[in-house]
């Protein structure tokens, strides 16, 4: 019994160690993206102390499914239950959005951010997927398109290669419903 246990342990170690990329990382999944949301004058539209900020409770994320149907995302069982976070970052706030609610099916995913009842934006994301016969998974964004314009390209150069890119800023008018 002991030789069988040792053989199983060695086999399991080999399988798990084969899930490493050139940097020694195992499974690598990057399915979110962060950006600032400001006015043209640099006013933070995610700061709840700002009277023109978007109301976090009013923001909705819709993911595109087959036949161009968008579905509102609200899954209380997930950490990111509404598809986004608003995080303090330095002197400002960042909007961190899940680019897909199911990273493992489509090379291109689309979503709509509904800031309020009169203001919405579209994000199209192209993903890179790699997997083989092992339990390894590699899924990252390759290009992010915001309202038809390229916002960011290449997760690796964006996060890991110097000079590091700063997070992009989306320029908006703000919550004019207040």
Secondary structure, DSSP 8 states (H G I E B T S, - for coil): -HHHHHHHHHHHHHHHHTS--TTS--SEEE-EEEEEEE-TT--BTT-TTSTTS--GGG-EEEEEEGGGEEEE---TTSTTTTSEEEEEETTEEEEEEES-S-TTS-SEEEEEEEEETTEEEEEEEEEEEE--SSS--EEEEEEEEETTEEEEE-HHHHHHSSS-----EEE----TT-
